[in-house]
């Protein structure tokens, strides 16, 4: 299945798995959601989405059904071990200490970021668009993990990259006001008061400031790779990929 997913390239512990799905190869969704859309909020046929989600678990041999969130570009973090799988929580990040619990983040340009403690005691995942990133979703996720940040690994998955992500001054100012170092993540656009934003650099800056030292980035751009990835900015009406992280069954648990 390696041609149908992106595996996290990170320094995470051996017992933690992390992948991002692609739009091609599997699935029952029709254009413009073709083919492996996993988002149930984008206007795709509900039966097709349910079928795709069932296929996801079967094809990648997931230990249990993923916990799907209702993402709102906020900073709320939910404890996956305290909610029911069939009642999606409104949140943009999630943590778990339970082996086999599969965490899921849906994206189509925003950054999916997964986390794992070195001792495999806790994992996390965050949906980091510019607004959530500026408001502190990564800080909220790391805090919810209740673990030494220096002993947490993070991996940034496929997302829109700087050359395709033009933003206004309001976005730049939202990052510069709390952190002048964020200026390095913005290049002037030919349009007045617009800039090309390096969302992944901003994420790395935030994570480093939180105390994480092992941060990797796959470097893949959703906007520029239409054959493999959905992109809301490119296509507007489109599907969603899923980034999943879970602890393999049977691993030790030290809370």
Secondary structure, 3 states (H helix, E strand, C coil): CHHHEEECCCCCCCCEEEEEECCCCCCCCCCCCCCCCCCCCCCCCHHHHHHHHHHHHHHCCCCCCCECCECCCCCCEEEHHHCCCCCCCECCEEEECCCCCCEEEEECCCEEEEEEECCCCCEEEEEECHHHHHHCHHHHHHHHHCCCHHHEEEEECCECCHHHCEEEHHHHHHHHCCCHHHHHHEEECCCCCEEEECHHHHHHHHHHHHCCCEEEECCCECCCCCCCCCCHHHHCCCCCEEEEEEECCCCCCCC
